[in-house]
Amino acid sequence: MKKIHWNKLIILFILSGSCLLTFSTQAQNTKRPSMYSLHLPDYDDKPVHYGFFIAGNVSTLTRRYSSGFVNGNDTIAAINPKWSPSYGLGFIVAYGLDPQFDICLVPAFSYYERRVEYTSTAGNVKELILESGFVELSMLARYKSIRRGNIRMYMVGGIKPAIEVGSNVKSRGSNTLRTQNFDLNIEYGFGADLFYEFFKFTPEIRFSHGITNLLVKDKNIYSRGLSRLGGHSVTLYLYF
């Protein structure tokens, strides 16, 4: 089988999300001013709003080699994390401090499939697949532009703590690559509120960078060449 080039996939994923934002905003602007109607004009009068979302993402692990690996004291020649698709779903609670700024709590469940490719000094290649489900609680701030008709752009940023469901730290044997059951990420991105006659639809692209070390430091060939593992993902959220 051909190997999928995940670097190309991530670029395609970002471009697809950007195109969705662009086409959605353009579709909202196709009406002539004489035919124009303002949807949900009293939406911002309520301070609290609720919603749900589905999300698709591509994720990988960032790695830092150990000193023993750098010095060539190992049978592994290369360790290369790969991009893999994942998904998530959850809810959002947004509290508006004013028409242009709000804070959000976003509880979610996300499934991740992370792949790490090991190449030995003899040229043999082995791929490990780490599957995990996380309960996440993103705490975000959104700065929104002035609403123009039925469109409003915004920037978003915050943190995302996450706890693994059914942790693999104890359940997996020590002769494989293991990760911690807690992660903390910094997140940032952008999106657009699109107001329709009966509902608001919000596509959003968010980047996530892990700041905790996920590596469980076992003394085996899969772990000893590493000193750090961190999560990294790009996610397309569709809020309703």
C-alpha positions as CSV (number, residue, x, y, z in Angstrom):
1,M,0.0,0.0,0.0
2,K,1.1,3.5,-0.7
3,K,1.8,5.6,2.3
4,I,-0.4,8.6,2.8
5,H,1.5,11.9,2.7
6,W,0.1,13.5,5.9
7,N,1.9,16.8,5.3
8,K,-0.1,17.2,2.1
9,L,-3.3,16.2,4.0
10,I,-2.8,18.8,6.7
11,I,-2.4,21.5,4.0
12,L,-5.5,20.3,2.2
13,F,-7.4,20.2,5.5
14,I,-6.5,23.8,6.4
15,L,-7.3,25.0,2.8
16,S,-10.7,23.2,2.9
17,G,-11.6,24.8,6.2
18,S,-10.5,28.2,4.9
19,C,-12.5,27.7,1.7
20,L,-15.6,26.8,3.8
21,L,-15.2,30.0,5.8
22,T,-14.8,32.0,2.6
23,F,-17.6,30.4,0.6
24,S,-20.0,30.7,3.6
25,T,-19.3,34.4,4.1
26,Q,-19.6,35.0,0.4
27,A,-22.9,33.2,0.2
28,Q,-24.2,35.5,3.0
29,N,-23.3,38.5,0.9
30,T,-24.9,37.5,-2.4
31,K,-28.2,39.3,-1.8
32,R,-28.6,42.9,-3.1
33,P,-29.1,45.6,-0.5
34,S,-32.7,46.0,-1.6
35,M,-33.4,42.3,-0.9
36,Y,-31.3,42.2,2.2
37,S,-32.8,41.0,5.6
38,L,-31.1,41.0,8.9
39,H,-31.4,37.5,10.6
40,L,-31.6,37.1,14.3
41,P,-31.3,40.9,15.0
42,D,-31.7,40.4,18.8
43,Y,-29.2,37.6,19.1
44,D,-26.6,39.6,21.2
45,D,-29.3,40.8,23.6
46,K,-28.9,37.5,25.5
47,P,-25.7,37.3,27.5
48,V,-25.5,33.5,27.5
49,H,-25.7,31.2,24.5
50,Y,-25.5,27.4,24.1
51,G,-24.7,25.1,21.2
52,F,-23.1,21.9,20.1
53,F,-20.4,21.0,17.6
54,I,-18.8,18.3,15.5
55,A,-15.2,18.5,14.7
56,G,-12.6,16.8,12.5
57,N,-8.9,17.2,13.0
58,V,-5.5,16.0,12.0
59,S,-3.0,15.4,14.8
60,T,0.5,14.3,15.4
61,L,3.2,14.2,18.1
62,T,6.1,16.5,18.4
63,R,9.3,14.8,19.7
64,R,12.6,15.6,21.2
65,Y,15.4,13.1,21.1
66,S,17.3,12.0,24.2
67,S,21.0,12.6,24.6
68,G,21.6,8.8,24.2
69,F,19.9,8.9,20.8
70,V,21.8,12.0,19.7
71,N,25.1,10.4,20.6
72,G,24.2,7.3,18.5
73,N,24.0,4.9,21.5
74,D,20.8,3.2,20.2
75,T,19.6,0.7,17.6
76,I,17.0,3.1,16.4
77,A,18.1,5.4,13.6
78,A,15.0,7.6,13.3
79,I,11.7,8.3,15.1
80,N,9.1,10.1,13.0
81,P,5.6,10.9,14.3
82,K,3.0,11.0,11.5
83,W,-0.2,13.0,10.9
84,S,-3.4,11.1,11.4
85,P,-7.1,12.0,11.2
86,S,-9.3,12.2,14.3
87,Y,-12.6,13.5,15.4
88,G,-14.5,15.0,18.3
89,L,-17.9,16.3,19.5
90,G,-19.2,18.4,22.3
91,F,-21.0,21.5,23.6
92,I,-20.3,25.2,24.0
93,V,-21.4,27.7,26.5
94,A,-20.6,31.3,25.6
95,Y,-21.0,34.3,27.9
96,G,-20.9,37.7,26.2
97,L,-19.1,40.4,28.2
98,D,-20.0,42.9,25.4
99,P,-21.0,42.6,21.7
100,Q,-17.3,42.1,20.7
101,F,-15.9,39.9,23.5
102,D,-17.0,36.7,25.1
103,I,-15.6,33.8,27.1
104,C,-16.4,30.2,26.3
105,L,-16.4,26.8,28.0
106,V,-16.2,24.0,25.5
107,P,-16.6,20.4,27.0
108,A,-15.8,17.7,24.5
109,F,-14.9,14.2,23.8
110,S,-12.1,13.6,21.2
111,Y,-10.7,10.5,19.7
112,Y,-7.1,10.6,18.6
113,E,-5.1,8.1,16.6
114,R,-1.4,9.0,16.7
115,R,1.2,7.1,14.6
116,V,5.0,7.0,15.3
117,E,7.3,5.4,12.8
118,Y,10.6,3.8,14.0
119,T,13.5,3.1,11.6
120,S,16.3,0.8,12.9
121,T,19.9,1.1,12.0
122,A,19.4,-1.9,9.8
123,G,16.8,-0.1,7.8
124,N,13.7,-1.9,9.2
125,V,10.6,0.2,9.7
126,K,8.0,-0.4,12.4
127,E,4.9,1.8,13.0
128,L,3.3,2.1,16.4
129,I,-0.4,3.3,16.6
130,L,-1.5,5.1,19.8
131,E,-5.3,5.2,20.1
132,S,-6.8,7.3,22.9
133,G,-10.0,9.1,23.9
134,F,-9.9,12.3,25.8
135,V,-12.4,14.3,27.8
136,E,-11.5,17.9,27.2
137,L,-12.5,21.3,28.5
138,S,-11.4,24.2,26.4
139,M,-11.5,27.6,28.2
140,L,-11.4,30.3,25.5
141,A,-11.8,34.0,24.8
142,R,-13.2,35.3,21.6
143,Y,-12.7,38.8,20.2
144,K,-15.3,39.5,17.5
145,S,-15.5,42.1,14.8
146,I,-18.5,44.4,14.5
147,R,-21.4,42.4,12.9
148,R,-21.8,43.4,9.3
149,G,-25.2,42.2,8.1
150,N,-25.4,38.5,8.8
151,I,-21.6,37.9,9.2
152,R,-19.2,38.4,12.0
153,M,-15.6,37.3,12.0
154,Y,-13.6,36.5,15.2
155,M,-10.3,35.4,16.7
156,V,-10.1,32.9,19.5
157,G,-7.5,31.7,22.0
158,G,-7.1,29.9,25.3
159,I,-6.1,26.7,27.0
160,K,-7.4,23.1,26.8
161,P,-6.8,20.6,29.7
162,A,-7.6,17.0,28.7
163,I,-7.8,13.7,30.6
164,E,-7.6,10.4,28.9
165,V,-10.5,8.0,29.3
166,G,-9.2,4.5,29.9
167,S,-5.6,5.5,30.4
168,N,-3.0,3.4,28.6
169,V,-0.3,4.2,31.2
170,K,-1.2,1.1,33.3
171,S,-3.1,-1.0,30.8
172,R,-0.4,-1.2,28.2
173,G,2.7,-3.2,28.8
174,S,6.0,-1.4,29.4
175,N,7.5,-2.8,26.2
176,T,5.8,-0.2,24.0
177,L,5.5,3.5,23.7
178,R,3.2,4.9,26.4
179,T,1.8,8.4,27.0
180,Q,0.5,10.2,30.0
181,N,-3.2,10.5,30.8
182,F,-3.2,14.3,31.2
183,D,-2.5,16.9,28.6
184,L,-2.6,20.7,28.6
185,N,-2.7,22.7,25.3
186,I,-2.5,26.3,24.2
187,E,-5.0,27.0,21.4
188,Y,-5.6,29.8,19.0
189,G,-7.6,30.2,15.7
190,F,-10.3,32.1,13.8
191,G,-13.9,31.7,12.8
192,A,-17.0,33.3,11.5
193,D,-20.5,33.6,12.9
194,L,-23.0,33.2,10.0
195,F,-26.6,34.3,10.9
196,Y,-29.4,32.5,9.2
197,E,-33.1,33.0,9.6
198,F,-33.6,30.5,12.4
199,F,-30.1,29.6,13.6
200,K,-26.5,30.7,13.7
201,F,-23.8,28.5,12.1
202,T,-20.1,28.9,13.0
203,P,-17.2,27.3,11.2
204,E,-13.9,27.6,13.1
205,I,-10.3,26.5,12.6
206,R,-8.2,26.1,15.7
207,F,-4.6,25.2,16.2
208,S,-3.5,23.3,19.4
209,H,0.0,22.9,20.8
210,G,0.7,20.7,23.8
211,I,2.8,22.2,26.6
212,T,3.1,19.1,28.8
213,N,5.4,16.1,28.3
214,L,3.3,13.2,27.3
215,L,6.1,10.6,27.3
216,V,6.1,7.8,29.9
217,K,9.9,7.2,30.3
218,D,10.1,3.4,30.1
219,K,13.4,1.7,29.5
220,N,12.7,0.1,26.1
221,I,13.7,0.8,22.6
222,Y,10.6,2.9,21.8
223,S,11.0,5.3,24.7
224,R,14.7,5.6,25.5
225,G,15.5,7.5,22.3
226,L,13.1,10.2,23.4
227,S,13.1,12.9,26.1
228,R,9.8,14.5,25.2
229,L,6.5,14.0,23.4
230,G,3.9,16.8,22.8
231,G,0.6,16.9,21.1
232,H,-0.2,19.1,18.1
233,S,-3.4,19.3,16.1
234,V,-5.4,21.4,13.6
235,T,-9.1,21.2,14.0
236,L,-12.1,22.3,12.0
237,Y,-15.1,22.9,14.3
238,L,-18.7,23.2,13.0
239,Y,-20.9,24.9,15.7
240,F,-24.7,24.9,15.6
